[in-house]
Amino acid sequence: MMHSIEMLEILVANKIMKKELKISDVFEWVWYPHLYKHANPDAFEVPPFNPKDLTYQKKPMEVKYWLAGLDGEATEDWVDNLDWRETEEELAKRFKIASALSKDIG
């Protein structure tokens, strides 16, 4: 049988979080986009998090704990890391590459 703490899963914005993630990163990269999309369903993209803007910090982050399914039947998305974050420079570089490739194809 697993240790009792290993049997718990943490759920934020209907996503299962890895326990080792920093809570501030989970707030910024999971909870804030969830709140923004809920308040602005027609928005195409979520603006960067601004810690000075208190609009989305009024609602505390909802964290649910539950027992992990022993047979692995969870249907929620897993968030193992937040390394997928890209800086604006990386996004601009990727856009340049995609633009150059699309010109070669078309």
C-alpha positions in Angstrom: 0.0 0.0 0.0 1.2 3.5 -0.8 2.2 6.0 1.8 -0.9 8.1 2.7 0.5 11.4 1.3 1.2 9.7 -2.0 -2.5 8.7 -2.3 -3.6 12.3 -2.4 -4.0 14.3 -5.7 -4.2 18.0 -5.8 -6.8 19.5 -8.2 -6.7 23.2 -9.4 -8.9 24.4 -12.2 -9.9 20.8 -13.0 -6.2 19.8 -13.6 -4.3 17.5 -11.4 -1.1 19.2 -10.1 2.2 17.6 -9.3 2.8 18.1 -5.6 6.3 19.6 -6.2 5.1 22.6 -8.2 5.5 26.0 -6.6 2.1 27.4 -5.5 2.9 30.8 -6.9 3.6 29.3 -10.3 0.3 27.3 -10.2 -1.5 30.5 -9.4 0.1 32.4 -12.2 0.1 29.7 -14.9 -3.0 27.6 -14.1 -5.4 29.4 -11.8 -5.2 33.0 -13.2 -5.8 31.8 -16.9 -8.7 29.7 -15.6 -10.3 32.8 -13.9 -9.6 35.0 -16.9 -11.2 32.6 -19.4 -14.1 32.2 -17.1 -14.6 36.0 -16.9 -13.9 36.6 -20.6 -15.1 33.5 -22.5 -14.7 35.2 -25.9 -11.1 36.3 -25.3 -8.7 34.7 -27.8 -5.7 34.7 -25.4 -4.9 35.4 -21.8 -2.8 38.5 -21.1 0.3 38.0 -19.0 -0.3 37.9 -15.2 0.2 41.3 -13.5 0.7 40.9 -9.8 -0.2 44.6 -9.3 -3.7 44.0 -10.8 -5.9 42.9 -8.0 -8.9 42.1 -10.2 -8.1 38.3 -10.4 -6.6 38.1 -6.9 -9.8 38.8 -5.1 -11.0 35.2 -5.6 -8.8 32.8 -3.7 -7.3 29.8 -5.6 -9.5 26.8 -5.1 -7.5 23.7 -4.3 -9.1 20.3 -3.9 -7.5 17.2 -2.5 -8.8 13.8 -3.2 -7.6 10.2 -3.0 -5.9 9.0 -6.1 -7.7 6.3 -8.0 -5.9 3.1 -7.6 -6.8 2.0 -11.1 -5.7 5.2 -12.9 -9.1 6.3 -14.2 -8.6 10.0 -13.8 -9.9 11.9 -16.8 -8.5 15.3 -15.7 -5.4 16.8 -17.4 -2.1 16.3 -15.5 0.3 19.3 -14.9 3.7 17.8 -14.2 5.7 20.9 -14.9 5.3 24.5 -16.0 8.4 24.6 -18.2 6.2 25.1 -21.3 6.1 28.8 -20.4 7.7 30.9 -23.2 9.1 34.3 -23.1 8.0 36.9 -25.6 11.4 36.6 -27.3 11.0 32.8 -27.7 7.5 33.3 -29.2 8.8 36.0 -31.6 11.6 33.7 -32.7 9.2 30.8 -33.2 6.9 33.1 -35.2 9.8 34.2 -37.4 10.7 30.6 -38.2 7.1 29.7 -38.9 6.7 32.7 -41.2 9.9 31.9 -43.1 8.8 28.3 -43.5 5.3 29.3 -44.7 6.8 31.6 -47.4 9.0 28.7 -48.7 5.9 26.4 -48.9 3.5 28.9 -50.4 
